[in-house]
């Protein structure tokens, strides 16, 4: 392997193709911390992030965070996250991440924008912890329905379904997921 191949950063094409049902569960005391630039490229990750993902630190830094996107995750969840944080708002959500070995792990994520001295967004910080089991049991069928809707009608159809669900339940997305985490 030459130096160029060694220096290659991971991208979505490097994600595992063999997806398994092997779940890795975070410890109750663990917190995953990562930072990205404004394009989602990792600039920092703590050791727990490295351990949970199964990737080496030097491969993660410089890679796009979407490398960990599990196919069970609805795209609309990430659209919502990006829309909120680009507006300077906070995002809370449940994310099923894909590990290097094809397994997965669930997190309860909090994402916020990082600002420079001129109040310009220069990146994003994400803090993740172990989600409640009740929340995961509740969110799995919601995500499955959103993914199925995206396959049939695209992300707009999925977004409309999510918006209708939130409106019918008189809640916001953040309130919905925070209340699930409390359950």
C-alpha positions in Angstrom: 0.0 0.0 0.0 1.4 3.3 -1.0 1.3 6.6 1.0 -1.7 7.9 -1.0 -3.7 4.8 -0.2 -2.7 5.0 3.5 -3.8 8.7 3.6 -7.1 8.1 1.9 -9.9 9.2 4.2 -13.0 7.1 4.5 -16.2 8.1 2.7 -19.6 6.5 2.3 -18.3 4.1 -0.3 -16.1 2.6 2.5 -19.1 1.8 4.7 -19.6 -1.9 5.3 -21.8 -3.7 2.7 -22.5 -6.7 5.0 -25.0 -5.4 7.5 -25.5 -7.6 10.5 -27.8 -7.6 13.5 -24.9 -7.5 15.9 -25.6 -4.6 18.4 -23.1 -3.0 20.6 -24.6 -1.3 23.6 -23.1 1.8 25.1 -22.4 1.8 28.9 -24.6 4.1 30.9 -21.6 6.2 31.8 -20.3 6.6 28.3 -20.5 9.8 26.2 -19.5 10.0 22.6 -18.1 13.3 21.6 -17.3 14.4 18.1 -16.9 17.7 16.1 -17.3 18.3 12.4 -16.7 21.2 10.1 -19.7 22.8 8.4 -19.8 20.0 5.7 -20.0 17.1 8.3 -16.3 16.2 8.0 -15.0 14.9 11.4 -12.4 17.1 13.0 -12.4 15.5 16.5 -13.7 12.3 18.0 -13.2 10.9 21.5 -12.0 7.4 22.3 -15.5 6.1 23.1 -16.6 7.2 19.6 -13.6 5.3 18.1 -14.3 2.2 20.2 -18.0 2.1 19.4 -17.5 2.7 15.6 -14.7 0.2 15.2 -12.7 2.6 13.0 -9.2 3.9 13.7 -8.9 7.5 14.7 -6.7 8.4 11.8 -9.3 7.1 9.4 -12.2 8.9 11.1 -10.6 12.4 11.3 -11.1 13.9 7.8 -13.9 11.4 7.0 -17.5 12.5 6.6 -19.7 11.6 9.5 -22.3 10.0 7.2 -19.9 7.0 6.9 -21.8 5.8 10.0 -25.3 6.2 8.5 -27.2 2.9 9.0 -29.6 2.0 6.2 -32.4 1.7 8.8 -32.2 5.4 9.4 -34.7 7.6 7.6 -33.0 10.4 5.5 -35.6 12.8 6.8 -34.1 12.5 10.3 -30.8 13.8 9.0 -32.4 16.5 6.9 -34.2 17.7 10.0 -31.0 17.7 12.0 -29.1 19.7 9.4 -31.9 22.1 8.9 -32.1 22.8 12.7 -28.4 23.1 13.3 -27.7 25.3 10.3 -30.3 27.7 11.7 -28.3 27.7 15.0 -30.9 25.6 16.8 -30.2 22.4 18.8 -31.1 18.9 17.6 -32.0 15.9 19.7 -32.6 12.5 18.2 -32.1 8.8 18.2 -29.6 7.5 15.7 -28.8 4.0 14.7 -25.1 4.1 13.7 -23.3 1.6 11.4 -20.1 0.1 12.8 -17.1 -0.8 10.7 -17.9 -4.5 11.1 -21.5 -4.1 9.8 -23.0 -4.1 13.3 -24.7 -1.2 14.8 -25.2 0.9 18.0 -28.0 3.3 19.1 -27.3 6.7 20.5 -29.4 9.6 21.9 -27.7 12.5 20.1 -27.5 16.2 20.9 -26.0 18.4 18.1 -25.3 22.1 18.3 -23.5 24.6 16.2 -20.0 26.0 17.0 -19.4 29.7 16.4 -16.4 31.9 15.8 -15.8 35.3 17.3 -18.0 36.9 14.6 -21.0 34.6 15.5 -20.5 32.6 12.3 -21.1 28.9 12.3 -17.7 27.2 11.9 -18.7 23.6 12.7 -20.8 21.4 14.8 -20.4 19.4 18.1 -22.3 16.3 18.9 -22.7 14.6 22.2 -24.2 11.1 22.4 -25.2 8.9 25.2 -27.0 5.6 25.6 -30.7 5.8 24.7 -33.4 4.3 26.9 -34.6 0.9 25.8 -38.2 2.1 25.8 -37.3 4.9 23.4 -35.6 2.6 21.0 -38.6 0.2 21.0 -40.9 3.2 20.3 -38.7 4.8 17.6 -37.9 1.6 15.5 -41.4 1.3 14.0 -41.5 5.1 13.3 -38.2 5.0 11.5 -39.2 1.8 9.6 -42.4 3.6 8.4 -40.4 6.7 7.4 -37.9 4.6 5.5 -40.6 2.7 3.7 -42.3 6.0 2.8 -39.0 7.4 1.5 -38.6 4.4 -0.8 -42.1 4.8 -2.2 -42.5 8.6 -2.3 -39.2 10.2 -1.6 -37.9 12.2 1.3 -40.7 14.9 0.8 -43.4 12.2 1.5 -41.5 11.0 4.5 -41.2 14.6 5.8 -44.9 15.2 5.3 -45.7 12.0 7.2 -43.5 13.0 10.1 -44.9 16.6 10.2 -48.5 15.1 10.2 -47.6 12.8 13.1 -46.1 15.7 15.1 -49.0 18.0 14.4 -51.6 15.3 15.2 -49.8 14.7 18.5 -49.4 18.5 19.2 -45.6 18.2 19.7 -42.3 19.2 18.1 -39.7 16.8 16.9 -37.3 17.7 19.8 -40.1 17.4 22.4 -41.1 14.1 20.9 -37.7 12.5 21.2 -36.9 14.1 24.6 -40.1 12.6 26.0 -39.3 9.2 24.5 -35.8 9.3 26.1 -37.5 10.1 29.5 -39.8 7.0 29.1 
